[in-house]
């Protein structure tokens, strides 16, 4: 049941500009009804709900009269999509629209955990020699790091030729990003795998840019959260489990555990933006972030370009 504490939390978040979606909605769910007036969206499973087609159309009609956005989830086929569209849903979600690719490789998790912990320790201690040593242990990693430092991601003053130079030049945040990207690039080489990796990178870059508008001190966390938000599809493991094993920041772990915080808010915006070009939708997101649609569109464009550059550099 929904407690007074839940109501209070919802009211606080609404005042801060958050939007809410009720999942697996049904008018027979009495516990949901009191918060319906606070929700902006309602999500209904098209394959598993208590209504026949006529009843579902009526439910959607009522929800629209209440000015609620309606989301059809579990769209698995073109037929599902056509039916949901005919019923009158506003938004659609499911593997027909975005097919997951399941790849399990625990070696990558081990590599990430080991390398990240070593790098964090060396970076906290400001030990440039130790950072260089960690990278030098793998000739391929050293080569890729220099390539990373000389890539289009960073403004060029001059060509960087040593690891020590590159480490100082790219800075703390980018070394951590590099370690993650390097590990993931070992997994994804070509075809759909490469395409899927690029999507994860796009999420990471866009998360960082939205965080810059919303709360700049969250940029690093948002980037890492965006990158690992697709862990279920990439590793075949829940994001919260991967985050826990890697020892990622508590805010990231909480977001992956579906706890409401600023990181989960940013991720929800990224999920809404990643497949849209609708100006009205982008305008709504801009309003939530208290910025302009042009800045949101620019962030999307830059995130796309950066993810393509990274994929190109590490291919």
C-alpha positions as CSV (number, residue, x, y, z in Angstrom):
1,X,0.0,0.0,0.0
2,X,1.0,3.6,-0.5
3,X,2.0,5.4,2.7
4,X,1.9,9.0,3.7
5,X,5.7,9.0,3.4
6,X,5.4,8.0,-0.2
7,X,2.8,10.8,-0.9
8,X,5.2,13.4,0.7
9,X,8.1,12.2,-1.3
10,X,6.1,12.4,-4.5
11,X,5.0,15.9,-3.7
12,X,8.6,17.0,-3.0
13,X,9.9,15.5,-6.2
14,X,7.0,17.1,-8.2
15,X,8.0,20.5,-6.9
16,X,11.5,19.9,-8.1
17,X,10.2,19.2,-11.7
18,X,10.1,15.3,-11.7
19,X,7.5,13.5,-13.7
20,X,5.9,10.3,-12.6
21,X,4.7,7.2,-14.5
22,X,2.5,4.5,-12.9
23,X,3.6,1.1,-14.2
24,X,1.2,-1.9,-14.8
25,X,-1.8,0.4,-14.3
26,X,-5.4,-0.8,-14.0
27,X,-8.4,0.9,-12.6
28,X,-9.0,-2.2,-10.5
29,X,-5.7,-1.5,-8.7
30,X,-7.2,0.6,-5.9
31,X,-3.8,1.4,-4.4
32,X,-2.8,3.3,-7.5
33,X,-5.9,5.5,-7.8
34,X,-5.0,8.0,-5.1
35,X,-1.7,8.9,-6.9
36,X,-3.2,8.9,-10.4
37,X,-3.8,12.7,-10.2
38,X,0.0,13.2,-9.5
39,X,1.2,11.0,-12.4
40,X,2.1,12.3,-15.8
41,X,2.2,8.9,-17.6
42,X,0.5,5.6,-17.2
43,X,2.1,2.4,-18.5
44,X,0.0,-0.7,-19.5
45,X,1.3,-4.1,-20.5
46,X,-0.4,-4.9,-23.8
47,X,0.1,-8.6,-23.3
48,X,-0.9,-8.9,-19.7
49,X,-3.8,-6.8,-18.5
50,X,-7.3,-7.5,-17.3
51,X,-9.1,-5.8,-20.3
52,X,-10.5,-6.9,-23.6
53,X,-9.9,-4.7,-26.6
54,X,-13.0,-2.6,-26.2
55,X,-12.4,-2.1,-22.5
56,X,-8.8,-1.1,-23.1
57,X,-9.8,1.5,-25.6
58,X,-12.2,2.9,-23.0
59,X,-9.5,2.9,-20.3
60,X,-7.1,4.8,-22.7
61,X,-9.9,7.3,-23.5
62,X,-10.5,8.0,-19.8
63,X,-6.8,8.4,-19.2
64,X,-6.5,10.8,-22.1
65,X,-9.4,12.8,-20.8
66,X,-7.4,13.1,-17.5
67,X,-4.5,14.4,-19.6
68,X,-2.3,11.4,-18.9
69,X,0.3,10.2,-21.3
70,X,-0.2,6.5,-22.1
71,X,2.6,4.0,-22.7
72,X,2.1,0.6,-24.2
73,X,4.8,-1.8,-23.0
74,X,5.8,-5.3,-24.1
75,X,5.5,-4.5,-27.8
76,X,7.1,-7.6,-29.3
77,X,5.8,-7.7,-32.9
78,X,4.6,-5.4,-35.6
79,X,1.1,-6.6,-34.9
80,X,1.4,-5.6,-31.2
81,X,2.5,-2.2,-32.4
82,X,-0.4,-1.7,-34.8
83,X,-3.0,-2.8,-32.2
84,X,-1.5,-0.5,-29.5
85,X,-1.5,2.4,-32.0
86,X,-5.1,1.7,-33.0
87,X,-6.2,1.5,-29.3
88,X,-4.8,5.0,-28.9
89,X,-1.6,4.7,-26.9
90,X,0.8,7.7,-27.1
91,X,4.1,5.9,-26.5
92,X,5.4,2.4,-27.2
93,X,8.1,0.2,-25.5
94,X,9.3,-3.3,-26.3
95,X,11.8,-5.5,-28.1
96,X,10.0,-4.8,-31.5
97,X,11.2,-1.2,-31.2
98,X,14.6,-2.0,-29.6
99,X,15.9,-5.5,-29.7
100,X,18.2,-6.5,-26.9
101,X,21.5,-8.3,-27.6
102,X,22.4,-10.7,-24.8
103,X,26.2,-11.1,-24.3
104,X,27.6,-12.6,-21.2
105,X,31.3,-12.2,-20.5
106,X,32.4,-12.2,-16.9
107,X,36.0,-11.6,-17.9
108,X,35.1,-8.0,-18.8
109,X,33.5,-7.5,-15.3
110,X,36.7,-8.8,-13.7
111,X,38.9,-6.6,-15.9
112,X,36.8,-3.5,-15.1
113,X,36.8,-4.2,-11.4
114,X,40.5,-4.8,-11.2
115,X,41.6,-1.9,-13.4
116,X,39.1,0.7,-12.0
117,X,40.1,0.0,-8.5
118,X,43.8,0.3,-9.3
119,X,43.2,3.5,-11.2
120,X,41.0,5.1,-8.6
121,X,43.7,4.3,-5.9
122,X,46.5,5.7,-8.0
123,X,44.5,8.8,-9.0
124,X,43.5,9.5,-5.4
125,X,47.1,9.4,-4.4
126,X,48.1,11.6,-7.4
127,X,50.6,8.9,-8.4
128,X,51.2,9.6,-12.1
129,X,54.0,6.9,-12.3
130,X,51.6,4.3,-10.9
131,X,48.9,5.3,-13.4
132,X,51.4,5.0,-16.2
133,X,52.6,1.6,-14.8
134,X,49.0,0.3,-14.8
135,X,48.6,1.3,-18.5
136,X,52.1,0.2,-19.5
137,X,51.4,-3.4,-18.4
138,X,49.3,-3.8,-21.5
139,X,51.0,-2.5,-24.7
140,X,47.6,-2.4,-26.5
141,X,46.1,-0.4,-23.6
142,X,49.0,2.1,-23.7
143,X,48.7,2.6,-27.5
144,X,44.9,3.0,-27.2
145,X,45.3,5.5,-24.3
146,X,47.6,7.7,-26.4
147,X,45.2,7.4,-29.3
148,X,42.4,8.4,-27.0
149,X,44.3,11.5,-25.8
150,X,45.0,12.5,-29.4
151,X,41.4,11.9,-30.6
152,X,38.8,14.5,-31.7
153,X,37.4,14.4,-28.1
154,X,40.0,16.8,-26.9
155,X,41.1,20.2,-28.3
156,X,44.5,19.9,-29.9
157,X,47.4,22.1,-28.7
158,X,50.1,19.7,-29.9
159,X,50.6,16.0,-30.5
160,X,50.9,14.0,-27.2
161,X,53.6,11.3,-27.4
162,X,54.2,10.0,-23.8
163,X,51.8,8.4,-21.3
164,X,52.8,10.8,-18.6
165,X,51.8,13.7,-20.8
166,X,48.6,12.1,-21.8
167,X,47.6,11.4,-18.2
168,X,48.1,15.0,-17.2
169,X,46.3,16.2,-20.3
170,X,43.1,14.1,-20.2
171,X,42.6,14.4,-16.4
172,X,41.0,12.2,-13.7
173,X,37.5,11.8,-15.1
174,X,38.6,10.9,-18.6
175,X,41.1,8.3,-17.4
176,X,38.3,6.5,-15.6
177,X,36.1,6.8,-18.7
178,X,38.9,5.4,-20.8
179,X,39.3,2.3,-18.5
180,X,35.6,1.5,-18.9
181,X,35.6,2.2,-22.6
182,X,38.7,0.1,-23.2
183,X,37.2,-2.9,-21.3
184,X,33.9,-2.6,-23.2
185,X,35.7,-2.2,-26.6
186,X,37.2,-5.6,-26.0
187,X,33.7,-7.1,-26.1
188,X,32.2,-5.3,-29.1
189,X,33.8,-5.6,-32.4
190,X,31.5,-5.5,-35.3
191,X,27.9,-5.6,-36.6
192,X,25.1,-5.3,-34.1
193,X,27.6,-5.7,-31.2
194,X,29.4,-2.5,-32.3
195,X,26.0,-0.8,-32.8
196,X,24.9,-1.7,-29.3
197,X,28.1,-0.5,-27.8
198,X,27.6,2.8,-29.5
199,X,24.1,3.1,-28.0
200,X,25.6,2.6,-24.5
201,X,28.2,5.2,-25.2
202,X,25.5,7.6,-26.5
203,X,23.6,7.2,-23.3
204,X,26.7,7.9,-21.3
205,X,27.6,11.0,-23.2
206,X,24.0,12.3,-23.2
207,X,23.7,11.6,-19.5
208,X,26.8,13.7,-18.8
209,X,25.6,16.6,-20.9
210,X,22.1,16.6,-19.3
211,X,23.8,16.5,-15.9
212,X,25.9,19.5,-16.9
213,X,22.6,21.5,-17.4
214,X,20.8,20.0,-14.4
215,X,23.5,19.7,-11.7
216,X,27.1,19.9,-13.0
217,X,28.6,18.1,-10.0
218,X,26.9,14.9,-11.2
219,X,28.5,14.8,-14.6
220,X,31.0,12.0,-13.8
221,X,28.4,9.8,-12.0
222,X,25.8,10.4,-14.8
223,X,28.3,9.3,-17.5
224,X,29.1,6.0,-15.8
225,X,25.5,5.4,-14.9
226,X,24.5,6.0,-18.6
227,X,27.2,3.6,-19.8
228,X,26.1,0.8,-17.5
229,X,22.4,1.3,-17.7
230,X,22.2,-1.3,-20.5
231,X,24.0,-4.0,-18.5
232,X,21.1,-6.3,-18.7
233,X,21.3,-6.4,-22.5
234,X,25.1,-6.3,-22.7
235,X,26.2,-8.5,-19.9
236,X,23.0,-10.5,-19.2
237,X,23.1,-9.1,-15.7
238,X,21.1,-6.5,-13.8
239,X,22.7,-3.0,-13.7
240,X,22.4,-3.0,-9.9
241,X,24.4,-6.2,-9.7
242,X,27.1,-4.9,-12.0
243,X,27.3,-1.6,-10.2
244,X,27.6,-3.4,-6.9
245,X,30.4,-5.7,-8.1
246,X,32.3,-2.8,-9.6
247,X,31.9,-0.8,-6.4
248,X,30.4,2.1,-8.3
249,X,29.1,5.2,-6.5
250,X,26.1,4.7,-4.1
251,X,24.0,7.2,-6.1
252,X,24.5,5.0,-9.2
253,X,23.7,1.8,-7.3
254,X,20.5,3.5,-5.9
255,X,19.4,4.6,-9.3
256,X,19.8,1.1,-10.7
257,X,17.8,-0.2,-7.7
258,X,15.0,2.1,-8.9
259,X,15.4,4.4,-5.9
260,X,14.4,8.0,-6.8
261,X,17.4,10.3,-7.0
262,X,19.0,12.8,-9.4
263,X,20.9,10.1,-11.3
264,X,17.7,8.0,-11.9
265,X,16.0,11.3,-13.0
266,X,18.8,12.0,-15.6
267,X,18.7,8.4,-16.8
268,X,14.9,8.6,-17.3
269,X,15.3,11.7,-19.4
270,X,18.0,10.0,-21.5
271,X,15.7,7.0,-22.1
272,X,13.0,9.4,-23.3
273,X,15.3,11.3,-25.6
274,X,17.5,8.6,-27.1
275,X,15.0,7.6,-29.8
276,X,13.1,10.8,-30.4
277,X,13.3,13.8,-32.8
278,X,9.9,15.2,-31.9
279,X,10.4,19.0,-31.3
280,X,7.5,19.2,-28.9
281,X,8.8,16.3,-26.8
282,X,12.3,17.9,-26.7
283,X,10.6,21.2,-25.6
284,X,9.0,19.4,-22.7
285,X,12.3,17.9,-21.6
286,X,14.0,21.4,-21.9
287,X,11.3,22.8,-19.7
288,X,11.9,20.2,-17.0
289,X,15.7,21.0,-17.1
290,X,14.9,24.8,-17.1
291,X,16.9,25.3,-20.3
292,X,16.1,25.8,-24.0
293,X,15.1,23.1,-26.6
294,X,18.1,24.3,-28.7
295,X,20.5,23.4,-25.8
296,X,18.9,19.9,-25.4
297,X,19.1,19.3,-29.2
298,X,22.8,20.5,-29.2
299,X,23.5,18.1,-26.3
300,X,21.9,15.2,-28.2
301,X,23.9,16.1,-31.4
302,X,27.2,16.3,-29.5
303,X,26.6,13.1,-27.6
304,X,25.9,11.3,-30.9
305,X,29.1,12.7,-32.4
306,X,31.2,11.9,-29.4
307,X,30.0,8.3,-29.2
308,X,30.7,7.8,-32.9
309,X,34.3,9.2,-32.5
310,X,34.9,6.8,-29.5
311,X,33.6,3.8,-31.4
312,X,35.8,4.8,-34.4
313,X,38.9,5.3,-32.2
314,X,38.5,1.9,-30.5
315,X,37.5,-0.2,-33.4
